[in-house]
Amino acid sequence: MSTPSDVLVVGASAAGLAVTESLRRKGYRGRITLLGEEAGAPYDRPPLSKQVLAGTWEAERTRLRTRDVLDALDAELVLGERAVALDAATRTVRTGSGTEVRAEAVVLATGLHARRLPGLSGAAGVHVLRTLDDAGRLRGDLLKAERVVVVGDGVLGAEIAATARTMGVDVTLAGPQKAPMQAQLGDDVSRILAALHGEHGVQLRPDSLVDGLESADGRVTGVRTADGEVLPADLVVAAVGGTPATDWLTGSGLVLRDGVVCDSRCRAADGVHAAGDVARFHHEGLGRSLRLENRTNATEQAVLVAANILGEDRPYSPVPYFWTDQLGVRIQVYGLPAPGATVRIAEGAVEEGRFVARYLDGEGRPIAVLGWNMPKQARLHRRQLLDRYAPASRPASAAAPR
């Protein structure tokens, strides 16, 4: 495999920037173009629902790199330009302005679009949170709000509810699960998180499906649930997940199925790789496809993609990891907690507000580790997961996904 003379990275957030930086660190001297839809320099997204929303960070602090550092990459940054089509066979991207950019290697790192529920739009005071601009608008309205309803009880919804509550706003968190982040934490730990939110005054509405909005004079006044209850609100946040930003890839020749389908090398086609939230890759250790939505994955997968572009031919088989900060608690999760897994406290105690939990499968083998305000200890227990997630020792597949 020859080293490509030029690389086009589509998506200028964490994954796209990490691909660019890793290529340069590995000595690549070819041309790199970094194409991004947003006009500003690359920034970090995790602080948006926490520090930026709370006002403890200015927007500038989210910037991933200073201008001098970006300039030193010797990459062409094309910002404020949306990719609208890809011809995978010729590795040519067309942008919204009609420009066509071709490269010998293309990396897709376009991330997610915030999902918008039908019936949760059309009135003032309704927000989503995905971009820095979204965070600025939401914070502005939060400072004037008295009652907020957050629709969606996953990671983002729980973080927004926690942040809004620390700002002194009355908060209701409504979602279809029995407790916040049940899908990510399992039954036992999600109940502990629910108790934490309740202790801080967050009003929980579990098992709630949202039917629509109530409004007056063009502004939201409440959220209507499927069972007829109306949750009063002068501000509503829809935090119901994201959809991979693949709409522009229809007709590209790539396989699209809840993301860009890739092999274990994060390769979607000859000369085309994907990284970050948009990439659905084959995890050799688990023997199945996986798409991970978190900041750590964006960087780690980007580094692997850069290595494979330069001919290293390595599988991507991480131990999945994410973290969240809520109401004075840092939660870290290694691995994939499965529904029905047995949970055992390995260190600390729930009553002390510090513990490490191990998730065990039906045969008593660890499948995940969670740290609740015990970061060092959780990292140590992570070692027990390495064999489970390690790739099998076999030759790389010669073919890209079909």
Secondary structure, 3 states (H helix, E strand, C coil): CCCCCEEEEECCCHHHHHHHHHHHHCCCCCEEEEEECCCCCCECCHHHHCHHHHCCCCHHHHECCCHHHHHHCCCEEEECCCEEEEECCCCEEEECCCCEEECCEEEECCCEEECCCCCCCCCECEECCCCHHHHHHHHHHHCCCCEEEEECCCHHHHHHHHHHHHCCCEEEEECCCCCCCHHHHHHHHHHHHHHHHHHCCCEEECCCCEEEEEEECCEEEEEEECCCCEEECCEEEECCCEEECCHHHCCCCCCECCCEECCCCCEEECCEEECHHHEEEEECCCCEEECCCCHHHHHHHHHHHHHHHCCCCCCCCCCCEEEEEECCEEEEEEECCCCCCEEEEEEEEHHHCEEEEEEECCCCCEEEEEEECCHHHHHHHHHHHHHHHCCCCCCCCCCCCC
